[in-house]
Amino acid sequence: MLKKAAVTLSAAALAMGAASVQAADGYNPVTPERLKEPEARNWLHWRGNYKGWGYSPLDQIDTGNVADLEVAWTISSGVTEGHEAPPIVNDGVMFVTAAYNNLYALDATTGELLWRYKRQLPDDVVTCCDVVNRGVAVRGETVYMGTLDAHLLALDAKSGKIKWDVTVENYKERYALTSAPMVIDDKIIVGVHGGEYGVRGFIAAYDAQSGKQLWKTHTAVSDGSWPGDTYKTGGAPPWLTGTYDQESDTLYWGTGNPSPWIDPARKDKHDLHWSVSVVALNPDTGKIKDAFQYSPNDAWDFDGTNEPMLIDIDGKPSIVSPQRNGYLYRLSREGGGVDFVDAWPFAESNVYEKIKPDGTPVVDETHRPQVGKTVDACPAFLGAKNWMPSAYHPDTGLMYVPTNEWCMKIRGAQVEYSAGQPYVGAEFEMYQVPGLDHVGQLQAIDPATGEVQWKEDFKAPLWGGVLTTGGGLVFAGNLDKREFMAFDAKTGEKLWSQTTNSGVVGTPMSYTVDGTQYVAVWSGFGGAIPLWAGPVAKLTESIPMGGVLWVFKLDQD
């Protein structure tokens, strides 16, 4: 189908730090009440709601007419690194980020540029896994964004002008903010990135009006679970956005790997709290109320940052989370706590022999790396599922999980901490699972039982997020074929696809303006795969680079 409109950012606009092209007149302020009950027509959270579902109730586009989907408009970012953010839409005004902390405000019906902000980053900013940004948060007439130099920004939604700019931590020690902030009432909540550099992970809250820090909670804790004082450089960065249970007033947030990955000083007694965990916090004080650790004493970079999705299963408030270690976890969140219920493997896994009834994994020691000892381990350190968010559909009761099947050879390496320098303590090389002809897989999984209802295989890794809609659809993108696709949520039948400019690693979303439903997603390959995947990255080496935001609607002819 022919594009109805295409927009390219001008060189003049690209040169401006905060370019106000046209005021967003009549902007509808985003109240805390609206965030608690977001309208179906809008997309006000990075995953659509506080529960992290990635679900839009909109049903104008459905299984019967999705084949008539056409391009409404596109816009090129002019940036060649990874594009992973979902747009945020508030009554016709769209906010979307690209790599290097570029932020655009657009007319959501035409793609017309309203204003643009480009972060002037220091020359010595370094991050482990590309220069991506995964989106913004909105409140009142303000847009909030974290930056690669570890600042939190508040920008005027109408003009793009900076209201306040606070330093969250020292970027020279390799702290960074890569994911969307979360708004709860008058607080803006963020988690830091930097687990490969020996940062000490934390979650922090800031006053929405002033930027004043309200609380700061470390996720590498001094409770004796770390040898000596190694928790001070222990990692556990909570670098993906969490979820919020309104009923129990509890914030759930996943945490990352310990730093370094492998340390000879660690013994069996060192569980390394709270790395590779989900923590339950009081959003008013930041106090950790409870926690569950997926991988105690982790040595494989099995981050626990993946989405703690909030679902009621058989009437019981639950958390469901597909983790990098290859297991889909079902946890209880009764009373604002977090307790193990069950776990099922959803990808090739040989590191754990089993999961005990209390949720503790039994490690197969032949697959635990040590300094001087090389082992084969599945999944690889990039995980059976990485940052790219799953989605839930309340009508099917299924969870749609972007999965990767890969393994690695990994060996411990001696490393000493030096601020701002890599602090990994491992050598590794990834490879495809022997006997499989694919790496990527989109799976529809019953979160109550772990049973797979349908799946779709992809030769290259799957590295983008998933969207479900009230029209009975699942939207996702792939890399090697550069497709954005729609599937029947019940059967998995592929109903529509559009070849894009690059590999799709974006997170799709949907919205309506004036009664017309749109679906939007970035295409723009990048992220961790070309930097870290080694031989497996060869499956993606022919993918063109460059970011284009694709927005679709039904053919009106």
C-alpha positions in Angstrom: 0.0 0.0 0.0 1.2 3.6 -0.7 2.1 5.8 2.2 -0.4 8.6 2.9 2.1 10.8 4.4 5.8 10.8 5.2 7.8 13.3 7.3 11.5 13.8 7.4 13.1 15.9 10.1 14.8 18.9 8.5 18.5 19.6 9.1 17.5 22.8 10.8 15.2 21.1 13.2 17.7 18.4 13.9 20.3 21.0 14.8 18.2 22.5 17.5 18.5 21.4 21.1 14.8 22.1 21.9 13.1 23.1 18.6 9.5 24.4 19.0 8.0 24.0 15.6 4.4 24.4 16.6 2.7 24.7 20.0 0.6 21.7 21.1 -2.4 24.0 21.7 -5.3 22.6 23.7 -3.1 20.0 25.4 -5.1 17.9 27.8 -3.3 17.6 31.2 -2.6 14.1 32.4 -3.9 13.8 35.9 -3.0 11.0 38.4 -6.6 9.9 38.1 -6.3 9.5 34.4 -3.1 7.5 34.8 -4.9 5.1 37.2 -7.8 4.6 34.7 -6.3 5.4 31.3 -8.7 5.9 28.4 -8.7 3.3 25.7 -8.2 6.0 23.1 -4.8 7.0 24.5 -1.6 5.3 25.5 -0.4 7.0 28.7 2.0 4.3 30.1 4.9 2.6 28.4 2.9 -0.6 28.6 -0.5 0.9 28.4 -1.4 0.5 32.1 0.2 0.1 35.5 -0.2 -3.6 35.3 2.2 -3.9 32.4 -0.2 -5.7 30.0 0.8 -4.1 26.7 -2.9 -4.3 25.8 -5.1 -1.9 24.0 -8.9 -2.4 24.3 -9.4 -0.8 20.9 -11.2 -3.1 18.4 -11.8 -1.1 15.3 -8.9 -3.0 13.7 -9.7 -6.7 14.2 -9.0 -10.2 12.8 -11.5 -9.6 10.0 -10.1 -6.4 8.6 -6.5 -6.2 9.6 -5.5 -7.3 6.1 -6.6 -3.8 5.0 -4.1 -2.0 7.3 -2.1 0.6 5.4 0.5 3.2 6.2 -1.0 6.4 7.6 2.3 8.3 8.0 6.0 7.8 8.7 8.8 9.9 10.2 12.5 9.3 10.0 14.6 10.0 13.0 17.9 10.4 11.1 19.5 8.2 13.8 21.1 4.8 13.0 21.2 3.2 16.4 18.5 1.1 18.1 14.9 2.4 18.3 13.0 0.6 21.1 10.5 3.0 22.6 6.7 3.0 22.3 5.1 6.3 21.6 3.0 7.9 24.3 -0.2 9.5 23.0 -2.5 11.9 24.8 -5.5 13.1 22.9 -3.8 13.5 19.6 -0.4 14.5 20.8 2.4 11.9 20.5 5.7 11.8 22.4 8.3 9.3 21.3 12.1 8.9 21.9 14.9 7.7 19.7 18.5 6.8 20.4 20.8 9.4 22.0 17.9 10.9 23.9 16.1 12.4 21.0 12.5 13.3 21.9 9.8 14.3 19.4 6.4 15.7 20.0 4.2 15.0 17.0 0.6 15.4 15.7 -0.6 11.8 16.1 -2.8 12.0 13.0 -0.3 13.4 10.5 3.2 13.1 11.9 3.7 16.9 11.8 6.5 17.8 14.1 5.3 20.0 17.0 8.7 20.2 18.8 11.9 18.3 19.2 14.4 18.0 22.1 17.9 16.6 21.5 20.1 16.0 24.5 23.6 17.4 24.3 25.4 14.4 25.8 29.0 14.6 27.1 31.6 13.1 24.8 32.7 10.6 27.4 29.3 8.9 28.0 29.7 5.1 27.8 27.0 2.5 28.0 27.2 -1.3 27.7 24.4 -2.0 25.3 23.8 0.7 22.7 22.5 4.3 23.2 18.8 3.4 23.3 16.0 5.0 25.2 12.7 3.2 25.9 10.3 6.1 26.3 8.9 8.8 28.4 6.3 9.3 31.1 3.6 12.1 31.2 1.9 13.9 34.0 0.1 17.3 34.0 1.5 19.3 31.2 5.0 17.7 31.6 7.0 15.0 29.8 9.6 13.1 31.8 12.7 11.4 30.3 15.8 9.7 31.7 19.1 10.2 29.9 22.3 8.3 29.1 24.2 10.7 31.3 22.0 9.7 34.2 19.8 12.8 34.4 16.1 13.0 34.8 14.4 15.7 32.7 11.0 17.4 33.0 10.0 19.1 29.7 7.0 21.3 29.0 4.5 19.2 26.9 3.5 22.1 24.8 6.8 23.6 23.9 9.6 21.1 24.8 11.3 23.6 27.1 13.1 22.2 30.1 11.3 22.7 33.4 13.9 21.0 35.5 17.0 18.8 35.0 18.3 16.8 38.0 21.4 14.6 38.2 20.4 11.1 39.3 24.0 9.8 39.6 27.5 10.2 38.2 27.6 9.1 34.6 31.4 8.9 34.8 30.9 5.8 36.9 28.7 4.5 34.1 25.3 5.1 35.7 22.6 5.7 33.0 18.9 5.9 32.6 17.6 4.0 29.5 14.0 3.1 30.3 10.8 5.0 30.8 10.1 6.6 34.2 7.0 5.7 36.1 4.5 8.3 37.5 2.6 7.5 40.7 0.6 10.4 42.0 3.2 13.3 42.5 6.3 11.0 42.2 8.5 10.3 39.2 10.2 6.9 39.7 13.3 5.6 37.9 15.8 2.8 38.1 19.4 3.0 37.0 21.4 1.1 34.4 25.1 0.1 34.5 25.5 -3.5 35.8 28.5 -4.2 33.6 30.5 -1.4 35.3 30.1 -2.1 39.0 27.5 0.5 39.8 25.4 0.0 42.9 21.8 -0.4 41.7 19.0 1.7 43.1 15.4 2.9 42.5 14.7 6.6 43.3 11.6 8.8 43.4 11.5 12.5 42.5 8.9 15.2 43.1 7.0 15.8 39.9 6.9 19.6 40.3 10.4 20.4 41.6 12.6 17.4 40.8 13.6 17.1 44.4 14.6 13.5 45.3 12.1 12.0 47.7 13.7 8.6 48.4 16.4 6.3 47.1 16.5 2.6 47.7 19.6 0.4 46.8 19.0 -3.0 45.3 22.5 -4.4 46.3 22.0 -4.5 50.0 24.4 -4.8 53.0 22.7 -7.8 54.8 25.6 -10.2 54.7 24.6 -11.9 51.5 27.6 -10.4 49.7 31.2 -11.1 50.6 32.7 -8.3 52.6 31.6 -4.9 51.2 31.3 -6.0 47.6 27.7 -4.9 47.6 29.0 -1.3 47.2 30.0 -2.2 43.6 27.5 -5.1 43.3 25.3 -4.1 40.4 21.7 -5.3 40.6 20.6 -2.4 38.5 16.8 -2.1 38.1 17.1 -0.8 34.6 13.7 -1.7 33.2 10.4 0.0 34.2 8.4 -1.8 36.9 4.7 -2.2 37.5 2.3 -0.8 40.1 -0.5 -2.7 42.1 -3.0 0.0 42.9 -5.1 -2.2 45.2 -2.2 -3.0 47.6 -0.3 0.3 46.8 2.8 -1.7 45.9 5.5 -1.0 43.4 7.1 -4.1 41.8 10.5 -3.7 40.1 12.9 -6.2 38.6 16.7 -6.1 39.3 19.7 -7.0 37.2 22.9 -9.0 37.4 25.5 -8.9 40.1 28.8 -7.1 39.3 31.0 -8.8 38.4 29.2 -11.8 36.9 31.7 -14.2 38.4 33.7 -13.5 41.6 35.9 -16.3 43.3 35.1 -14.7 46.7 31.5 -15.7 46.5 30.5 -18.9 48.2 27.3 -21.0 48.5 26.1 -18.8 51.3 26.3 -15.6 49.2 22.9 -15.2 47.6 23.7 -11.6 46.6 20.5 -9.8 47.7 18.7 -8.4 45.8 20.3 -9.0 42.4 18.3 -11.0 39.8 15.1 -10.4 41.8 11.7 -8.7 41.9 11.3 -6.4 44.8 8.1 -5.1 46.3 8.3 -1.5 47.5 6.2 1.1 49.2 6.0 3.9 46.6 5.7 6.6 49.3 8.9 5.7 51.2 10.8 3.4 48.9 11.0 0.8 51.6 11.4 -2.8 50.3 8.5 -4.8 51.8 9.3 -8.1 50.2 11.4 -9.7 47.5 11.8 -12.9 45.5 15.2 -13.9 44.0 15.0 -15.7 40.7 18.7 -16.6 40.5 20.7 -16.5 43.8 24.4 -16.2 43.3 24.0 -15.7 39.6 27.0 -16.4 37.4 25.4 -16.2 33.9 24.1 -12.6 33.7 20.5 -13.8 34.2 19.0 -10.4 35.0 15.7 -10.4 36.8 14.6 -7.1 35.2 12.0 -8.5 32.9 8.4 -7.2 33.4 6.6 -8.3 36.6 3.2 -8.4 34.8 0.2 -8.1 37.2 -2.6 -10.6 36.4 -5.3 -12.2 38.4 -5.3 -16.0 37.9 -8.3 -17.9 39.2 -9.2 -14.9 41.2 -5.7 -14.7 42.9 -3.6 -11.6 42.5 -0.4 -12.8 40.7 2.8 -11.7 39.1 3.8 -13.5 35.9 7.3 -12.9 34.5 9.3 -14.7 31.8 12.9 -14.4 32.9 16.3 -14.5 31.1 17.1 -17.8 32.8 14.5 -19.5 30.6 11.7 -20.0 33.2 8.3 -18.4 33.3 7.5 -17.5 36.9 4.1 -17.3 38.5 4.3 -15.5 41.9 1.6 -14.4 44.4 1.2 -10.7 45.2 -1.3 -11.2 48.0 -1.3 -8.3 50.4 1.5 -6.5 48.4 4.0 -9.2 49.0 5.7 -11.6 46.5 5.8 -15.4 47.0 6.7 -18.2 44.7 3.9 -20.3 43.2 5.3 -22.1 40.2 7.8 -21.9 37.3 8.0 -23.6 33.9 10.8 -23.6 31.3 9.9 -21.8 28.1 13.2 -22.1 26.3 16.3 -24.4 26.1 17.8 -24.5 29.6 20.5 -26.6 31.1 21.8 -24.5 34.0 19.1 -25.6 36.5 18.2 -29.2 37.2 14.9 -28.1 38.7 13.1 -25.4 40.7 12.3 -26.3 44.3 8.8 -25.8 45.8 10.0 -22.6 47.4 11.3 -21.3 44.1 15.0 -21.9 44.7 16.8 -23.3 41.6 19.0 -26.4 41.9 22.1 -25.6 39.8 23.7 -28.2 37.6 27.3 -27.5 38.7 28.7 -28.8 35.4 27.2 -25.7 33.8 28.4 -23.2 36.4 31.4 -21.1 35.1 34.4 -20.3 37.3 37.7 -18.6 36.8 39.7 -21.0 34.7 36.6 -23.2 34.0 34.7 -22.9 30.7 31.2 -24.4 30.5 28.4 -24.6 28.0 25.2 -22.9 29.3 21.7 -22.4 28.0 20.2 -19.9 27.7 23.0 -17.5 26.7 23.5 -14.3 28.8 21.2 -12.3 26.5 18.5 -14.5 27.9 15.5 -16.5 26.7 13.8 -13.2 26.9 15.6 -9.9 27.3 14.2 -6.3 27.7 11.5 -6.7 25.0 8.2 -6.8 26.8 5.6 -9.5 26.6 1.9 -8.7 26.3 -1.2 -10.2 27.9 -4.7 -10.5 26.4 -7.5 -10.6 28.9 -9.9 -12.3 26.5 -7.7 -15.2 25.6 -6.0 -15.3 29.0 -2.7 -15.9 27.2 0.7 -14.2 27.5 2.6 -13.5 24.3 6.3 -13.9 24.9 9.2 -12.8 22.5 11.7 -15.6 23.0 15.2 -16.5 21.9 16.8 -19.9 21.8 20.6 -19.6 22.2 23.5 -20.9 24.3 27.0 -19.8 25.2 30.4 -20.9 26.2 31.3 -18.9 29.3 34.4 -18.8 31.5 35.3 -16.7 34.6 38.0 -14.1 34.3 39.9 -12.2 36.9 38.8 -8.5 37.2 39.4 -5.7 39.6 37.0 -2.8 40.2 37.9 0.6 38.8 35.3 3.3 38.6 33.9 3.7 35.1 35.7 0.6 33.7 34.1 -2.7 32.6 33.5 -5.0 35.5 32.2 -8.2 34.0 34.5 -10.9 35.1 33.6 -13.3 32.3 34.6 -14.3 28.8 31.8 -15.7 26.5 30.7 -16.6 23.1 27.1 -17.3 22.0 25.9 -19.9 19.6 22.6 -21.3 18.3 21.0 -24.2 20.1 22.2 -27.3 18.2 19.6 -28.9 16.0 17.3 -25.8 15.8 16.9 -23.8 12.6 15.8 -20.7 14.4 16.7 -18.3 17.2 13.6 -16.1 17.6 10.2 -17.4 18.6 6.9 -15.7 19.5 5.0 -17.9 22.0 1.5 -17.8 23.3 1.7 -19.2 26.8 -1.0 -19.9 29.4 0.3 -18.1 32.5 -1.7 -20.3 34.8 -0.1 -23.6 33.6 2.9 -22.7 31.5 1.4 -24.5 28.5 2.3 -23.2 25.1 -0.8 -22.7 22.9 0.9 -21.6 19.7 4.2 -20.3 18.5 5.9 -18.7 15.5 9.6 -19.3 14.7 12.0 -16.7 13.2 15.5 -17.4 11.9 17.0 -14.3 13.6 16.6 -13.2 17.2 13.4 -11.6 18.2 14.2 -8.3 19.8 11.1 -6.1 19.9 8.1 -5.8 22.1 4.5 -7.2 21.7 1.1 -5.5 21.6 -2.3 -7.1 22.1 -5.6 -5.4 21.2 -9.4 -5.7 21.7 -9.7 -6.7 18.1 -8.2 -10.1 18.9 -4.8 -9.3 17.5 -1.1 -9.7 18.5 1.4 -7.3 16.9 5.1 -7.9 16.8 8.1 -7.2 14.5 11.0 -9.3 13.3 14.6 -8.6 12.2 15.8 -10.6 9.2 12.6 -10.0 7.1 12.2 -6.5 8.5 8.5 -7.2 9.0 5.8 -5.7 11.3 3.2 -8.4 11.7 -0.3 -9.1 13.1 -1.4 -12.5 14.4 -4.7 -13.9 15.5 -4.4 -13.9 19.3 -6.3 -17.2 19.6 -4.8 -19.3 16.8 -1.5 -17.7 15.9 -2.4 -17.3 12.3 -0.4 -14.6 10.6 -3.0 -12.2 9.1 -0.9 -9.2 7.9 2.6 -7.9 7.5 4.4 -4.8 6.3 8.1 -4.8 5.2 9.8 -1.9 6.8 13.1 0.0 6.3 15.0 -1.9 9.0 14.7 -4.6 11.6 11.9 -4.0 14.1 13.1 -3.7 17.7 10.5 -1.2 18.7 7.5 -1.6 21.1 4.2 -1.3 19.3 1.1 0.6 20.7 -2.3 1.7 19.6 -4.5 4.8 20.0 -7.5 6.6 18.4 -8.0 10.2 17.3 -11.4 11.3 16.0 -12.6 7.8 15.9 -9.8 6.3 13.8 -7.6 3.6 15.3 -3.9 3.7 14.7 -1.0 1.3 15.4 2.5 2.6 15.7 6.0 1.1 16.0 9.6 2.1 15.4 11.7 0.2 12.9 15.4 0.7 13.5 17.7 -2.1 14.3 20.2 -1.8 17.1 20.4 -2.6 20.8 22.5 -5.3 22.3 22.6 -7.9 19.5 25.1 -6.3 17.1 27.3 -5.5 20.2 27.2 -8.7 22.2 25.7 -11.6 20.3 29.0 -12.7 18.6 28.6 -15.3 15.9 24.8 -15.2 16.3 24.9 -11.6 15.2 25.8 -12.7 11.8 22.1 -13.6 11.3 21.4 -9.8 11.4 24.5 -8.4 9.6 22.6 -7.6 6.4 19.8 -5.6 8.1 19.8 -1.9 7.0 20.1 0.6 9.8 18.1 3.8 10.5 15.0 4.7 12.5 11.6 5.2 11.0 8.4 5.4 13.0 5.6 3.6 11.1 2.0 4.5 11.9 -0.9 2.4 10.4 -4.6 2.7 10.0 -7.3 0.9 8.0 -7.7 1.7 4.3 -10.6 4.1 4.1 -11.1 3.6 0.3 
